[in-house]
């Protein structure tokens, strides 16, 4: 299924270019549909949302919002083992993200000059979490907990109905993560409803969370009306393996991403042909027993690849060029190679660190840049839920000292009123 491409300076670049082009531009038909839905929700509010929830989610809802009592009761309705896992994962996520908190600061200079920066949380944020055919309570934790740590006063969760009602697993995750209000609505109407506000849905400052191409397109179209986390594409994993890697582990980790989506990408770069061949054989065996076999098969055939490199240096160079969402270093002494990694959303070090432990439990965030954007984007963090406000205080003596420089720079730009604003004070 995955032929091995030998890295010779030419063939691997051709194959990598094909893989990197899988995202492409947003389909024009999807954009047209979402523009219509956005305009409709903006104009008709709850009435439009209700119609779209009935059309897309097959739920006829009088009331979108879930009561606080139902949210809290959901914890008792779920399996105890599931709730324990949620609580343990939440503790790890909180511990990791608490270290990201920024502090306001100020400095005192000569003549009483004061400069500083204040850190302020966003007032209200919206989290979208899929909850129809793909129930993702882990996404509720990953998006809401950093916002809560940042000090956001109000967190709104939008999630689709599950069999016409709220999914207790999603409500339990919302309760544990500290979500304030929950609304039942799929992504197509939810994103514009959160961006503009309706009679019952509050307007938010930022929308975060995963979704299908319609959700992603809606976020892209509404950026500027509201802030968003990132334009996320299909999931991807790149694994670098040497002769010490376990082929069964490699196969399992490739499939952990291939099962996500038919557009997902799973890439294996090895330095030992025998390990590569054994991993690909294991991939075929494990794939046969996978419940989501059809999805994974299409992903592997269309957007996945295997490469044979001469050494780890060459493998990391290829990885840096691809800039994967998830990077696994299944090599001897992986910490020695971490410093060479320049572009990756999240790095998993060693053969005992599968990507799934980061998706659910370790505490690092699983909302990651995709499609090569780790070159300039970062994982979701507390920073995504704050804004920075700077302040300046000058005294008369300080302004007198700066007078000539400010006037000179202003006049050099032809902005004489700027210069005069200083002159009139001296």
C-alpha positions as CSV (number, residue, x, y, z in Angstrom):
1,X,0.0,0.0,0.0
2,X,2.9,2.4,0.8
3,X,5.8,2.0,-1.6
4,X,9.2,3.0,-0.1
5,X,10.7,6.1,-1.7
6,X,14.5,6.2,-1.5
7,X,15.7,9.7,-0.7
8,X,18.1,10.6,-3.5
9,X,17.6,14.3,-3.6
10,X,14.9,14.2,-6.3
11,X,12.3,11.5,-5.7
12,X,11.5,12.4,-2.1
13,X,11.0,16.1,-3.0
14,X,8.5,15.2,-5.8
15,X,6.6,13.0,-3.4
16,X,6.7,15.6,-0.6
17,X,5.4,18.3,-2.9
18,X,2.4,16.0,-3.7
19,X,1.7,15.4,0.0
20,X,1.9,19.1,0.9
21,X,-0.5,20.0,-1.9
22,X,-3.3,17.8,-0.4
23,X,-5.0,20.7,1.4
24,X,-5.4,23.0,-1.5
25,X,-7.8,26.0,-1.4
26,X,-11.1,26.0,0.3
27,X,-13.7,24.6,-2.1
28,X,-15.7,27.4,-3.7
29,X,-19.0,25.6,-3.3
30,X,-18.4,25.2,0.5
31,X,-17.5,28.9,0.8
32,X,-20.7,29.9,-1.1
33,X,-22.9,27.7,1.1
34,X,-21.3,29.1,4.2
35,X,-21.7,32.7,3.1
36,X,-25.4,32.1,2.7
37,X,-25.7,30.5,6.1
38,X,-23.7,33.2,7.8
39,X,-25.9,35.9,6.2
40,X,-29.0,34.1,7.2
41,X,-28.0,33.6,10.8
42,X,-26.9,37.2,11.1
43,X,-30.3,38.4,9.7
44,X,-32.7,36.0,11.4
45,X,-30.9,34.9,14.5
46,X,-32.5,32.0,16.5
47,X,-35.0,31.3,13.8
48,X,-32.3,30.5,11.3
49,X,-30.3,28.5,13.7
50,X,-33.3,26.4,14.6
51,X,-34.0,25.6,10.9
52,X,-30.3,24.6,10.3
53,X,-30.2,22.4,13.4
54,X,-33.3,20.7,12.2
55,X,-31.9,20.3,8.6
56,X,-28.4,19.2,9.5
57,X,-28.7,17.7,12.9
58,X,-32.2,16.2,12.6
59,X,-33.2,17.8,15.9
60,X,-36.3,20.0,16.5
61,X,-35.3,22.1,19.4
62,X,-37.3,24.7,21.1
63,X,-34.5,25.7,23.4
64,X,-30.8,25.5,22.4
65,X,-29.3,26.1,25.8
66,X,-28.7,23.3,28.2
67,X,-29.6,24.1,31.9
68,X,-26.9,24.3,34.5
69,X,-28.6,21.5,36.4
70,X,-28.4,19.1,33.4
71,X,-24.7,20.0,32.8
72,X,-23.8,19.1,36.4
73,X,-26.0,16.0,36.5
74,X,-24.3,14.6,33.4
75,X,-21.2,13.7,35.5
76,X,-23.4,11.2,37.5
77,X,-24.8,9.8,34.2
78,X,-21.5,8.8,32.7
79,X,-19.4,5.7,33.4
80,X,-17.2,6.2,36.4
81,X,-14.1,5.0,34.6
82,X,-14.7,7.6,31.9
83,X,-15.2,10.4,34.5
84,X,-12.0,9.4,36.3
85,X,-10.1,9.5,33.0
86,X,-11.5,13.0,32.2
87,X,-10.5,14.3,35.7
88,X,-7.0,12.9,35.4
89,X,-6.5,14.3,31.9
90,X,-7.9,17.7,33.1
91,X,-5.4,17.8,36.0
92,X,-2.5,17.2,33.6
93,X,-3.8,19.8,31.1
94,X,-4.2,22.4,33.9
95,X,-0.7,21.7,35.3
96,X,0.9,22.1,31.8
97,X,-1.0,25.3,30.8
98,X,-0.7,27.0,34.2
99,X,3.0,27.4,33.4
100,X,2.1,29.5,30.4
101,X,0.5,32.3,32.4
102,X,2.0,35.7,31.6
103,X,2.4,38.6,34.1
104,X,1.7,42.2,33.6
105,X,4.8,44.4,34.1
106,X,6.1,48.0,34.1
107,X,9.4,49.8,34.2
108,X,10.5,53.1,35.8
109,X,12.9,55.2,33.7
110,X,14.6,58.6,34.1
111,X,12.5,61.7,34.9
112,X,9.6,59.5,36.0
113,X,8.9,57.8,32.7
114,X,6.8,54.7,33.1
115,X,6.2,52.0,30.4
116,X,4.4,48.8,30.9
117,X,2.1,46.0,29.6
118,X,-1.1,44.7,31.1
119,X,-2.3,41.2,30.4
120,X,-6.1,41.1,30.1
121,X,-8.2,38.0,29.4
122,X,-10.7,38.0,26.6
123,X,-14.2,38.7,27.9
124,X,-16.1,35.8,26.3
125,X,-15.0,32.9,24.1
126,X,-16.8,30.3,22.1
127,X,-15.7,26.6,21.9
128,X,-17.0,24.4,19.1
129,X,-16.7,20.7,19.7
130,X,-18.0,18.0,17.4
131,X,-20.5,15.8,19.1
132,X,-22.6,14.1,16.4
133,X,-21.0,11.1,14.8
134,X,-17.6,12.0,16.2
135,X,-17.9,12.7,19.9
136,X,-14.8,14.6,21.1
137,X,-15.0,15.4,24.9
138,X,-11.2,15.7,24.9
139,X,-11.5,18.7,22.6
140,X,-13.7,20.4,25.2
141,X,-10.9,20.0,27.8
142,X,-8.2,21.1,25.5
143,X,-10.0,24.3,24.4
144,X,-11.8,25.3,27.6
145,X,-9.1,24.7,30.3
146,X,-6.5,27.1,28.9
147,X,-9.2,29.8,28.5
148,X,-10.2,29.2,32.2
149,X,-6.6,29.5,33.3
150,X,-6.2,32.7,31.3
151,X,-9.1,34.2,33.3
152,X,-11.8,34.3,30.6
153,X,-15.0,35.2,32.6
154,X,-17.4,33.3,30.3
155,X,-16.8,30.2,28.2
156,X,-19.6,29.1,25.8
157,X,-19.6,25.6,24.3
158,X,-21.5,24.8,21.1
159,X,-21.9,21.2,20.2
160,X,-24.3,19.3,17.9
161,X,-27.2,17.2,19.4
162,X,-26.6,13.5,19.8
163,X,-29.6,11.5,18.8
164,X,-31.7,14.7,19.2
165,X,-30.4,15.6,22.7
166,X,-27.3,16.6,24.6
167,X,-24.5,14.0,24.8
168,X,-23.8,13.4,28.5
169,X,-20.2,12.8,27.8
170,X,-19.8,16.2,26.2
171,X,-21.7,17.8,29.1
172,X,-19.5,16.0,31.6
173,X,-16.4,17.3,29.9
174,X,-17.9,20.8,29.9
175,X,-18.6,20.6,33.6
176,X,-15.1,19.4,34.5
177,X,-13.4,21.9,32.2
178,X,-15.3,24.9,33.7
179,X,-17.5,25.7,30.8
180,X,-20.2,28.3,31.8
181,X,-23.0,27.7,29.2
182,X,-23.7,25.0,26.6
183,X,-25.7,25.4,23.4
184,X,-26.9,22.5,21.1
185,X,-26.2,23.4,17.5
186,X,-24.0,22.1,14.7
187,X,-21.0,24.0,13.4
188,X,-22.6,25.5,10.3
189,X,-25.0,27.7,12.3
190,X,-23.0,27.7,15.5
191,X,-20.0,29.6,14.2
192,X,-22.0,32.6,12.8
193,X,-24.3,32.5,15.9
194,X,-21.3,32.9,18.2
195,X,-19.7,35.5,16.0
196,X,-22.7,37.8,15.7
197,X,-24.9,36.7,18.6
198,X,-28.6,35.9,18.4
199,X,-31.6,36.4,20.7
200,X,-30.3,33.6,23.0
201,X,-26.7,32.9,21.9
202,X,-24.2,35.5,23.3
203,X,-21.7,37.1,21.0
204,X,-18.2,36.0,21.7
205,X,-14.7,37.6,21.1
206,X,-13.1,34.4,19.8
207,X,-14.1,31.0,18.5
208,X,-11.8,28.0,19.0
209,X,-12.2,24.3,18.4
210,X,-12.1,21.7,15.6
211,X,-14.7,21.0,12.9
212,X,-15.3,19.8,9.4
213,X,-14.6,21.8,6.3
214,X,-17.8,23.8,6.8
215,X,-16.8,24.9,10.3
216,X,-13.3,25.7,9.1
217,X,-14.6,27.7,6.2
218,X,-17.1,29.6,8.5
219,X,-14.3,30.5,10.9
220,X,-12.1,31.7,8.0
221,X,-14.9,33.8,6.5
222,X,-15.8,35.4,9.9
223,X,-12.2,36.2,11.0
224,X,-12.2,39.9,11.7
225,X,-15.8,39.9,12.9
226,X,-14.4,37.5,15.6
227,X,-11.0,36.1,16.4
228,X,-10.3,32.5,15.7
229,X,-7.6,30.0,16.8
230,X,-6.3,28.9,13.5
231,X,-7.3,27.5,10.0
232,X,-6.9,23.8,10.7
233,X,-6.7,21.3,7.9
234,X,-6.7,17.5,8.0
235,X,-4.6,15.7,10.7
236,X,-1.1,14.4,10.0
237,X,1.7,12.5,11.6
238,X,5.3,12.1,10.6
239,X,7.4,9.4,12.3
240,X,11.2,9.3,12.1
241,X,12.5,5.8,12.9
242,X,15.9,4.2,13.2
243,X,17.0,0.6,13.5
244,X,15.9,0.5,17.2
245,X,12.2,1.3,16.4
246,X,9.5,-1.3,17.0
247,X,7.7,-1.9,13.6
248,X,4.4,-2.8,15.4
249,X,4.5,0.5,17.3
250,X,5.2,2.4,14.1
251,X,2.3,0.8,12.3
252,X,-0.1,1.5,15.2
253,X,0.9,5.2,15.3
254,X,0.5,5.7,11.6
255,X,-3.0,4.3,11.8
256,X,-3.9,6.5,14.8
257,X,-3.9,9.4,12.4
258,X,-5.0,7.7,9.2
259,X,-8.3,6.7,10.9
260,X,-9.2,10.4,11.6
261,X,-10.1,11.4,8.0
262,X,-9.8,10.3,4.4
263,X,-7.6,13.4,3.9
264,X,-5.3,12.6,6.9
265,X,-1.7,12.1,6.2
266,X,0.6,9.4,7.8
267,X,4.3,9.6,6.8
268,X,7.1,7.2,7.9
269,X,10.7,8.2,7.4
270,X,13.2,5.5,8.3
271,X,16.9,4.9,8.2
272,X,16.7,1.1,8.1
273,X,15.0,-0.7,5.2
274,X,14.3,-3.8,7.2
275,X,12.4,-1.8,9.9
276,X,10.5,0.1,7.2
277,X,9.4,-3.1,5.5
278,X,8.4,-4.8,8.7
279,X,6.4,-1.7,9.7
280,X,4.6,-1.6,6.4
281,X,3.7,-5.3,6.7
282,X,2.4,-4.7,10.3
283,X,0.4,-1.8,8.9
284,X,-1.4,-4.1,6.5
285,X,-2.2,-6.6,9.3
286,X,-3.4,-4.0,11.8
287,X,-5.4,-2.2,9.2
288,X,-7.4,-5.3,8.4
289,X,-8.8,-5.3,12.0
290,X,-9.5,-1.6,12.3
291,X,-13.2,-0.6,12.7
292,X,-12.5,2.6,10.6
293,X,-10.7,0.6,8.0
294,X,-12.3,2.3,5.0
295,X,-11.3,5.8,6.1
296,X,-7.8,4.7,7.0
297,X,-7.3,2.9,3.8
298,X,-8.2,5.9,1.7
299,X,-5.9,8.1,3.8
300,X,-3.0,5.7,3.4
301,X,-3.5,5.3,-0.4
302,X,-3.9,9.0,-1.1
303,X,-2.0,11.1,1.3
304,X,0.6,8.9,3.1
305,X,4.1,7.7,2.3
306,X,7.2,5.9,3.4
307,X,10.8,7.2,2.8
308,X,14.2,5.6,3.3
309,X,16.9,8.1,4.3
310,X,20.6,7.6,4.7
311,X,20.7,9.0,8.3
312,X,18.6,10.8,10.9
313,X,20.0,14.2,9.9
314,X,18.5,13.8,6.5
315,X,15.2,12.6,8.0
316,X,14.9,15.6,10.2
317,X,15.7,17.9,7.3
318,X,12.8,16.4,5.4
319,X,10.6,16.7,8.5
320,X,11.4,20.4,8.9
321,X,10.5,21.0,5.3
322,X,7.1,19.3,5.7
323,X,6.5,20.9,9.1
324,X,4.1,18.2,10.5
325,X,1.3,18.6,13.0
326,X,2.6,15.6,15.0
327,X,6.2,14.4,14.9
328,X,7.4,11.2,16.6
329,X,11.1,10.6,17.1
330,X,11.2,6.8,17.4
331,X,15.0,6.7,17.6
332,X,17.7,5.9,20.0
333,X,18.4,8.8,22.4
334,X,15.6,11.1,21.0
335,X,16.5,14.0,23.3
336,X,19.7,14.4,21.4
337,X,17.7,15.2,18.2
338,X,15.1,17.5,19.7
339,X,17.3,20.6,19.2
340,X,17.4,19.9,15.4
341,X,13.6,20.0,15.1
342,X,12.6,23.5,13.8
343,X,9.0,23.0,12.5
344,X,6.5,20.8,14.3
345,X,3.3,21.3,16.2
346,X,4.0,18.7,18.9
347,X,7.0,16.4,19.3
348,X,6.8,12.9,20.8
349,X,10.1,11.6,22.1
350,X,10.9,7.9,22.1
351,X,9.1,4.7,21.2
352,X,7.0,4.7,24.4
353,X,5.4,8.0,23.6
354,X,2.6,7.5,21.1
355,X,0.8,10.5,19.7
356,X,-2.5,9.4,21.4
357,X,-1.0,10.1,24.9
358,X,-0.7,13.7,23.8
359,X,-4.2,13.8,22.2
360,X,-5.8,12.8,25.5
361,X,-3.7,12.8,28.6
362,X,-0.2,14.2,28.9
363,X,-1.3,17.8,29.3
364,X,0.1,19.3,26.2
365,X,-2.5,20.7,23.9
366,X,-3.9,18.7,21.0
367,X,-5.1,21.7,19.1
368,X,-2.2,22.0,16.7
369,X,-1.3,23.8,13.4
370,X,-1.5,21.6,10.3
371,X,-0.7,21.8,6.6
372,X,2.9,23.1,7.1
373,X,1.7,26.0,9.3
374,X,3.9,24.9,12.2
375,X,6.5,27.0,10.4
376,X,4.7,30.1,11.9
377,X,1.8,28.9,14.1
378,X,1.9,27.4,17.6
379,X,-0.3,25.0,19.5
380,X,-3.3,26.4,21.3
381,X,-2.3,27.9,24.6
382,X,-3.2,30.3,27.4
383,X,-1.8,33.1,25.1
384,X,-4.7,32.5,22.7
385,X,-7.2,33.8,25.4
386,X,-5.4,37.0,26.5
387,X,-4.8,40.4,25.0
388,X,-1.9,42.7,25.8
389,X,-2.4,46.4,26.5
390,X,0.5,48.7,26.8
391,X,0.7,52.0,28.7
392,X,3.1,55.0,28.8
393,X,3.5,57.8,31.3
394,X,5.8,60.8,30.6
395,X,6.6,63.7,32.9
396,X,7.4,67.3,31.7
397,X,11.2,66.8,32.1
398,X,11.0,63.5,30.2
399,X,9.1,65.1,27.3
400,X,11.6,67.9,27.2
401,X,14.4,65.5,26.9
402,X,12.7,63.6,24.0
403,X,11.4,66.7,22.3
404,X,14.0,67.1,19.5
405,X,14.0,63.4,18.5
406,X,10.2,63.1,18.4
407,X,9.9,66.3,16.3
408,X,12.7,65.3,14.0
409,X,11.1,61.9,13.3
410,X,7.6,63.4,12.8
411,X,8.8,66.0,10.4
412,X,10.8,63.4,8.5
413,X,7.5,61.7,7.8
414,X,5.8,64.9,6.9
415,X,3.4,64.7,9.9
416,X,3.7,68.2,11.2
417,X,0.7,67.9,13.5
418,X,2.5,65.1,15.3
419,X,5.5,67.4,15.8
420,X,3.2,70.2,17.0
421,X,1.6,68.0,19.6
422,X,5.0,68.0,21.3
423,X,5.9,71.6,20.6
424,X,2.8,73.0,22.3
425,X,3.7,71.3,25.5
426,X,7.2,72.6,25.8
